[in-house]
Amino acid sequence: MKVSGAPLLEMRNISKDFFGNQVLADVNFSLKSGEILGLVGENGAGKTTLMKILFGMEEIHQTGGYGGEIMLNGNTVQYLSPFDALADGIGMVHQEFSLLPDFSASENILLNREPKNTTLVSQVFGERLDALDRKTMHSKAASAIAKLGVDLDPEMLVSQMPVGYKQFTEIARELSKDEIKLLVLDEPTAVLTEKEADILLSAMKNLAKEGISIIFISHRLQEIIDVCDTVMVMRDGKIIKNVPSKELTIPQIAKWMVGRDVGSKIARRDFDVNSQPVLLSINNLWVDMPGETVKDVSIDIHKGEILGFGGLAGQGKLGIPNGVMGLFSAGGKITFEGKPIGLNQPRKFLNAGMAFVSEDRRGVGLLLDEPLDWNISFTAMQVQDKYLKKLFGGLINWRDEKEIREVAQKYIDSLEIKCTSYRQAAKELSGGNQQKVCLAKAFAVEPKLLFVSEPTRGIDIGAKSLVLQVLRDYNERMGVTIVMISSELEELRSICDRVAIVTDGKIAGILPSDTDSAEFGLLMVGKIAGNVEERGQHD
């Protein structure tokens, strides 16, 4: 890594509060050219807010601005919008995608910066009628993608991409900009498979060698240790440590992050799946979901178990719950508690006693502008008539504010959701705390079977351990069958009784969770591992 010279960036005495809630206090750090800084901390520690200040995000200025000083190349700067930061060579890739789904990768990468050709018409009527220079667009997009070392077709539509390729497109957009000096990556590997993450980490090292500085925010602490020169740990809006990454360990960083030792293991349990009746039977399921391949999935899910779905990106694991719960068109046969349920009718699945925590928390899981109590209680109120006061035999209904407040506070406490109160809007929470609200909303429905898709995506190491333990406790205390979908195999192995690997739209095999990880790896690449418990699909 080419770390050299005076600091490229300095942030001095940075402070920020939101409506009286202090989220940053006296933050000081510097970054040299070609340096990769790993920024870590629990959700709500202030990492993303600090980067939004650097990038001149509108929500910072709309909430009273910030205290302190930002210096770039020794000059004081104050960015009033992201366009100002971009003009100075600062790019940022946010946690949530900002891509146009019906546009290609090249069109998204060069959006509002498209090369154009003058035409006879535009010479007469003005430059707004210039024609897009498609050849140059393709070339520039391909060049930016090549810096990442990923096999992504510049002409591929975003709507057809698996989620990992969408992330690469976001990053390529920043790399395509002229004079990029500093790149902020906020949880870029959260949606990537291990192989994709390795590609990105390698690309980051190459960019640093070219003198580009990188601020890398991640909850995957081994990645931080592997790729970063320096690790900066934040807790409660302050910098706790800012040290070289050499010889650091995951337990060290985790303890600095949360202020305590963090247990990463959940004790395996002895659960006899075959002694329990089949609760949900899926037969020959196919799902039409962009970026996912679900061709012919058949599997029986037993009452009281925790079943995991794993596999590589785009192979179908995410498509299964989305298809079963009716978010995307699907076909096949579903039987729940011995009774068939027609697909593509979400309400019937909810009425039967099933619930779904989507991987898309902002698009599907939350009412972003509404307070937490409304978010947590809404589905149960809508589907089950909970938390309502009734008059005249139900002719008149209105919300029972006391019950709504109590259930919201119950889950805020049990899931340790960091918020100012149950009245805070969901959009104001960090990504990890938003994920916890999605879980709380599902728990409030008290389902018989719960699909949980990527429940710890974007969640810090302390909260991750908490969420996994909460799922296990909820399963054991309430007898709820849980189907968990995750890109992290070790996470599935830590909590599930069985893990099914989805490959090319089918169940490649189902293994006990304590099976050697190499066996799961063989299934992921389409090879049959030994001692497969059951095939789970019809030949």
Secondary structure as UniProt FT lines:
FT   STRAND          4..18
FT   TURN            19..20
FT   STRAND          21..33
FT   STRAND          36..41
FT   TURN            43..44
FT   HELIX           47..54
FT   TURN            55..56
FT   HELIX           58..62
FT   TURN            63..64
FT   STRAND          67..72
FT   TURN            73..74
FT   STRAND          75..77
FT   HELIX           82..87
FT   TURN            88..89
FT   STRAND          90..93
FT   TURN            101..102
FT   HELIX           105..109
FT   TURN            110..112
FT   STRAND          116..117
FT   HELIX           120..125
FT   HELIX           127..129
FT   STRAND          131..132
FT   HELIX           134..148
FT   TURN            154..155
FT   HELIX           158..160
FT   HELIX           163..175
FT   TURN            178..179
FT   STRAND          182..186
FT   TURN            188..191
FT   HELIX           194..209
FT   TURN            210..211
FT   STRAND          213..217
FT   HELIX           221..227
FT   STRAND          230..235
FT   TURN            236..237
FT   STRAND          238..244
FT   TURN            246..247
FT   HELIX           250..258
FT   HELIX           273..275
FT   STRAND          278..287
FT   TURN            290..291
FT   STRAND          294..302
FT   TURN            303..304
FT   STRAND          306..310
FT   TURN            313..314
FT   TURN            317..318
FT   HELIX           319..324
FT   TURN            325..326
FT   STRAND          330..336
FT   TURN            337..338
FT   STRAND          339..341
FT   HELIX           346..352
FT   STRAND          354..357
FT   HELIX           361..365
FT   TURN            368..369
FT   HELIX           372..384
FT   TURN            386..387
FT   STRAND          388..391
FT   HELIX           392..394
FT   STRAND          396..399
FT   HELIX           401..414
FT   TURN            415..416
FT   TURN            422..423
FT   HELIX           426..428
FT   HELIX           431..445
FT   STRAND          449..453
FT   TURN            455..458
FT   HELIX           461..478
FT   STRAND          481..485
FT   HELIX           489..495
FT   STRAND          498..503
FT   TURN            504..505
FT   STRAND          506..512
FT   TURN            513..514
FT   HELIX           517..524
FT   TURN            525..526
FT   TURN            530..531
//
